[in-house]
């Protein structure tokens, strides 16, 4: 994707109003996160054999503040911790 196209999309995409203040760090993307969470829960009802696993999403940037985590045992040491649903088939 060209840089200018990405910047234009980033400039105009909003999930919440900027005027709303919140102490929640993820308040701007919370509606999207909740939608994904509800879809995962709905899928979990359909499948009965799955497990929850912890993974690190690599991140080299500096703007994540203390949301970034360091893990000595991972090949990519710095990143975001995420919990994922894993199954025995794809």
Secondary structure, DSSP 8 states (H G I E B T S, - for coil): --HHHHHHHHHH--SS-TT---S-TTTTTHHHHHHHHHHHHHHHHH----EEEEEEEE---STTGGGSEE-TTSSS-EEEEEEEEE-S--
